[in-house]
Amino acid sequence: MTNNILDNIEETLNEIQSKNPLTHCITNSVTINDCANAVLAIGGSPFMAEDVEELEEVVTIADALVINIGKLSKDQVAAMKVSAETANKTNTPIVLDPVGVGVTELRNRTTLDLIENYKMAAIRGNISEIKAIAKLIGVIDENNTAKGVDVNVDDIITEENLEANGEIIKETAAKLNTTILASGPIDILSDGETVISIDNGDDMMPLITGSGCMLSSIVGTCVGGSAPLEGSLVAILAMNLAGEKARAKVDENDEGTGSFRAYLIDYLYKTNAESLITESNVKIL
């Protein structure tokens, strides 16, 4: 099955880039510029509207809706609900980035409201955020102490806990009838049936603000141009391999995280199917 998924990578990437999906992002204002540039780099067209007066019109013409709860406000939550309701009416796929869920009651309530009342095509978060959702919907009962928007050190995905975390993500995806991508040192992707691990990326990626937000926006673009599982796989492979190449360039030039951020977008722009197939480390769990 791994080979079948990788065999479809070129077709999926071509489908995404030829469609140039209009990706409507209600996202974190801290990272909005990087998200827009990442969408452009991967082959999408970003739209960053938030005023409720125009959201129904925007979502109606969009190919995907990305909802990122990184910097919540009452107005933004209202915008998210109007957009999600319209997206479900128009069968526009929604990608949710539940930033910091498990940290505050507001984030927990907002996340639960979105996942209980609207159909999500995909959810992209770090493993602590995904486990927080799993706890909120009764898949697990363990208590994890959230560390802001960063992953809890006890939750970090390793070879030793890979299968156990994969099962949690699979069960959560199945219960929510969605595709879930949990990103970390090893990423896990599941649609509730298939569980895939992706062991690519670089440890400099969490050292820049917005790498997770960028990834969620890219997932939106890719899901807007293909199916949720296949699109999410292309998105995480593209992001991770761009991260590896950006790090190599930074080391070559003795540079730092500022340069890494720019190179990351450069290599997203250079994404190609051959690289995604030959340089990926993917397996079915």
C-alpha positions as CSV (number, residue, x, y, z in Angstrom):
1,M,0.0,0.0,0.0
2,T,2.9,2.3,0.6
3,N,4.1,1.9,-2.9
4,N,0.6,2.6,-4.2
5,I,0.4,5.8,-2.2
6,L,3.8,6.9,-3.5
7,D,2.9,5.9,-7.0
8,N,0.0,8.4,-6.9
9,I,2.2,11.3,-5.6
10,E,3.0,12.6,-9.1
11,E,-0.6,12.5,-10.2
12,T,-1.8,14.1,-7.0
13,L,0.8,16.9,-7.2
14,N,0.0,17.6,-10.8
15,E,-3.7,17.7,-10.0
16,I,-3.1,20.2,-7.2
17,Q,-0.9,22.5,-9.1
18,S,-3.0,22.5,-12.3
19,K,-6.1,23.4,-10.3
20,N,-4.3,26.2,-8.4
21,P,-6.8,25.9,-5.5
22,L,-8.2,29.1,-4.1
23,T,-7.4,28.6,-0.4
24,H,-9.3,30.7,2.0
25,C,-7.4,31.0,5.3
26,I,-8.7,32.3,8.6
27,T,-5.4,32.1,10.3
28,N,-3.1,33.4,12.9
29,S,-2.3,37.1,12.4
30,V,1.2,36.4,13.6
31,T,2.0,34.1,10.7
32,I,-0.5,35.2,8.0
33,N,2.1,36.5,5.5
34,D,4.2,33.3,5.7
35,C,1.0,31.2,5.2
36,A,0.0,33.2,2.1
37,N,3.5,32.8,0.7
38,A,3.6,29.0,1.5
39,V,0.2,28.6,-0.4
40,L,1.6,30.4,-3.4
41,A,4.8,28.4,-3.3
42,I,3.1,25.1,-3.4
43,G,0.8,26.1,-6.2
44,G,-2.3,27.5,-4.6
45,S,-3.9,30.9,-4.5
46,P,-4.4,32.4,-1.0
47,F,-7.3,34.4,0.2
48,M,-7.2,35.8,3.8
49,A,-10.7,37.3,4.4
50,E,-12.2,37.5,7.9
51,D,-15.0,40.0,7.8
52,V,-18.3,38.2,8.2
53,E,-20.0,40.5,5.7
54,E,-18.1,38.8,2.8
55,L,-17.3,35.4,4.1
56,E,-20.3,33.5,2.5
57,E,-19.3,34.9,-0.9
58,V,-15.6,34.1,-0.4
59,V,-16.2,30.5,0.8
60,T,-18.6,29.9,-2.0
61,I,-15.9,30.4,-4.6
62,A,-13.0,28.8,-2.6
63,D,-11.6,25.4,-3.2
64,A,-10.7,24.9,0.5
65,L,-11.1,26.6,3.9
66,V,-8.4,26.6,6.5
67,I,-9.4,27.5,10.1
68,N,-6.5,28.2,12.4
69,I,-7.4,29.1,16.0
70,G,-3.9,30.4,16.9
71,K,-5.0,34.0,17.9
72,L,-8.6,33.9,18.8
73,S,-11.0,36.8,19.1
74,K,-14.8,36.9,19.3
75,D,-15.0,38.4,15.8
76,Q,-12.6,35.7,14.4
77,V,-14.6,32.9,16.1
78,A,-17.8,34.3,14.5
79,A,-16.0,34.4,11.1
80,M,-14.9,30.8,11.5
81,K,-18.5,29.6,12.2
82,V,-20.0,31.5,9.2
83,S,-17.2,30.2,7.0
84,A,-17.6,26.6,8.2
85,E,-21.4,26.6,7.8
86,T,-21.0,27.9,4.2
87,A,-18.3,25.4,3.4
88,N,-20.4,22.5,4.5
89,K,-23.3,23.8,2.4
90,T,-21.0,24.1,-0.7
91,N,-19.0,20.9,0.0
92,T,-15.8,22.9,0.4
93,P,-13.3,20.9,2.3
94,I,-12.3,22.4,5.7
95,V,-8.9,22.0,7.3
96,L,-8.7,22.7,11.0
97,D,-5.5,23.7,12.9
98,P,-6.5,23.5,16.6
99,V,-3.6,25.6,17.9
100,G,-3.2,25.3,21.6
101,V,-6.2,23.2,22.2
102,G,-5.8,21.7,25.7
103,V,-4.3,25.0,27.0
104,T,-7.4,27.1,27.7
105,E,-11.1,26.5,28.0
106,L,-11.7,29.0,25.2
107,R,-9.6,26.9,22.8
108,N,-11.3,23.7,24.0
109,R,-14.8,25.1,23.5
110,T,-13.9,26.6,20.1
111,T,-12.4,23.3,18.9
112,L,-15.3,21.2,20.2
113,D,-17.8,23.6,18.6
114,L,-16.1,23.3,15.3
115,I,-15.6,19.5,15.2
116,E,-19.1,18.7,16.6
117,N,-21.1,21.0,14.4
118,Y,-19.2,21.1,11.1
119,K,-17.6,18.4,8.9
120,M,-13.8,18.7,8.8
121,A,-12.0,17.2,5.8
122,A,-8.7,17.2,7.7
123,I,-7.3,18.3,11.1
124,R,-3.6,19.2,11.4
125,G,-1.9,19.7,14.7
126,N,1.0,18.6,16.8
127,I,0.6,15.4,18.8
128,S,-0.3,17.2,22.0
129,E,-3.1,19.0,20.3
130,I,-4.4,15.8,18.6
131,K,-4.3,14.0,22.0
132,A,-6.1,16.9,23.6
133,I,-8.9,16.5,21.0
134,A,-8.8,12.7,21.6
135,K,-9.4,13.4,25.3
136,L,-12.2,15.9,24.6
137,I,-14.1,13.4,22.5
138,G,-13.4,10.4,24.8
139,V,-10.9,8.4,22.7
140,I,-8.4,8.6,25.6
141,D,-8.6,9.6,29.2
142,E,-5.0,10.4,30.0
143,N,-4.2,13.9,31.2
144,N,-1.3,15.7,29.5
145,T,0.0,19.1,30.6
146,A,-0.1,21.4,27.5
147,K,3.0,23.5,26.8
148,G,1.5,26.6,25.1
149,V,1.4,25.9,21.4
150,D,4.4,23.6,21.5
151,V,4.3,19.8,21.8
152,N,4.6,18.4,25.3
153,V,8.0,16.7,25.7
154,D,6.2,13.6,27.0
155,D,4.1,13.4,23.8
156,I,6.9,13.6,21.3
157,I,6.5,10.9,18.7
158,T,9.4,8.4,18.7
159,E,10.0,4.9,17.2
160,E,9.1,3.5,20.6
161,N,5.7,5.1,20.9
162,L,4.9,5.3,17.1
163,E,2.4,2.5,17.0
164,A,0.6,3.6,20.1
165,N,0.3,7.1,18.9
166,G,-0.8,5.8,15.5
167,E,-3.6,3.9,17.1
168,I,-4.8,7.1,19.0
169,I,-4.8,9.1,15.8
170,K,-6.5,6.4,13.8
171,E,-9.3,6.1,16.4
172,T,-9.7,9.8,16.7
173,A,-9.9,10.2,12.9
174,A,-12.5,7.4,12.7
175,K,-14.6,8.9,15.4
176,L,-14.6,12.3,13.7
177,N,-14.9,10.8,10.2
178,T,-11.9,12.9,9.1
179,T,-8.2,12.7,8.1
180,I,-5.7,13.7,10.9
181,L,-2.1,14.7,10.4
182,A,-0.1,14.9,13.7
183,S,3.2,16.5,13.0
184,G,6.4,16.1,14.9
185,P,9.9,14.5,14.6
186,I,8.0,11.6,13.0
187,D,4.6,12.6,11.5
188,I,1.5,10.4,11.6
189,L,-1.3,10.6,9.1
190,S,-4.6,8.6,9.2
191,D,-8.1,8.7,7.7
192,G,-9.4,6.3,10.3
193,E,-8.4,3.2,8.3
194,T,-4.9,3.7,6.9
195,V,-2.1,4.9,9.2
196,I,1.0,6.3,7.7
197,S,4.2,7.5,9.3
198,I,6.5,10.1,7.7
199,D,10.1,10.3,9.0
200,N,11.4,13.4,7.2
201,G,11.9,17.0,8.2
202,D,14.5,18.9,10.3
203,D,14.8,20.0,13.9
204,M,15.2,23.7,12.8
205,M,11.6,23.8,11.6
206,P,10.0,24.4,15.1
207,L,12.6,27.2,15.7
208,I,10.7,29.6,13.3
209,T,7.3,31.0,14.1
210,G,4.7,29.7,11.8
211,S,6.0,26.4,10.4
212,G,2.9,24.6,11.7
213,C,0.5,27.3,10.4
214,M,2.3,27.2,7.0
215,L,1.8,23.4,6.9
216,S,-1.9,23.6,7.7
217,S,-2.3,26.2,5.0
218,I,-0.5,23.9,2.6
219,V,-2.7,21.0,3.6
220,G,-5.7,23.2,2.8
221,T,-4.3,23.9,-0.7
222,C,-3.5,20.2,-1.3
223,V,-6.9,19.0,0.0
224,G,-8.5,21.6,-2.1
225,G,-6.9,20.0,-5.2
226,S,-7.2,16.3,-4.3
227,A,-8.6,13.9,-1.7
228,P,-7.8,14.5,2.0
229,L,-5.5,11.6,2.7
230,E,-3.5,12.0,-0.6
231,G,-3.4,15.8,-0.3
232,S,-2.3,15.7,3.3
233,L,0.5,13.3,2.4
234,V,1.8,15.5,-0.4
235,A,1.6,18.5,1.9
236,I,3.6,17.0,4.7
237,L,6.2,15.5,2.3
238,A,6.6,18.8,0.5
239,M,7.0,20.7,3.8
240,N,9.4,18.2,5.4
241,L,11.7,17.9,2.4
242,A,11.8,21.7,2.0
243,G,12.8,21.8,5.6
244,E,15.6,19.3,5.0
245,K,16.9,21.2,2.0
246,A,16.6,24.6,3.7
247,R,18.7,23.3,6.7
248,A,21.4,22.0,4.4
249,K,21.6,25.4,2.7
250,V,21.7,27.2,6.0
251,D,24.6,24.9,7.2
252,E,26.4,25.3,3.9
253,N,26.3,29.1,4.3
254,D,26.8,29.2,8.1
255,E,23.4,31.0,8.5
256,G,20.5,30.9,11.0
257,T,16.8,30.7,11.4
258,G,16.0,33.9,9.5
259,S,17.7,32.5,6.4
260,F,16.1,29.1,7.1
261,R,12.6,30.7,6.9
262,A,13.3,32.2,3.5
263,Y,14.9,29.0,2.1
264,L,11.9,27.0,3.4
265,I,9.6,28.9,1.1
266,D,12.2,28.7,-1.8
267,Y,12.2,24.9,-1.6
268,L,8.4,24.7,-1.3
269,Y,8.3,26.5,-4.6
270,K,10.8,23.9,-6.0
271,T,8.6,20.9,-4.9
272,N,8.6,18.2,-7.5
273,A,7.2,14.7,-7.7
274,E,10.5,12.9,-8.2
275,S,11.9,14.4,-5.0
276,L,8.7,13.5,-3.0
277,I,8.9,9.9,-4.2
278,T,12.7,9.3,-3.9
279,E,13.5,11.3,-0.8
280,S,10.6,10.4,1.4
281,N,10.7,8.0,4.3
282,V,7.1,6.7,4.5
283,K,5.6,3.5,5.8
284,I,2.3,2.0,6.7
285,L,1.9,1.2,10.4
